[in-house]
Amino acid sequence: MNKFDVEKNTIHFRDGQIIEFEYPIDEKEIITIDFVIIIRLVPPPKSYYNNNVFALTEKGDLLWQINIEEQYIKNNDCPFVGISINEKGQLVLFNWCDLAFIVDPITGRVLSRFVTH
């Protein structure tokens, strides 16, 4: 049983905590790893909102917001378009600019990156 519900750009936790984001949450790509909930926001095209992945605790505390260095972004509009767990059990974030980042789910630190095309 989930300890939260998602409604558009808001996540409601069972204990009453409510967090509202600027853009809608992709409900199909919410990943829970241990006590960490990874969510991806869906910014509109040309919004230039590239740091659209967040990690929260099961109580609704913010652990991190992804922050990818500008050197890895080909242009200004390069949001994350997918998140998944790979065959090694690692959190992988995919962006619009054909890059993928393996990220520590607890700290948000980028462990490695690779080109996806």
Buried (B, 14 or more C-beta within 10 A) or exposed (E): EEBBEBEEBEBBBEEEBEBEBEBBBBBEBBBBBEEBBBBBBBBEEEEEBBBBBBBBBBEBEEBBEBEBEEEBBEEEBBBBBBBEEEEEEBBBBBBBBEBBBBBBBBEBEBEEBEEEE
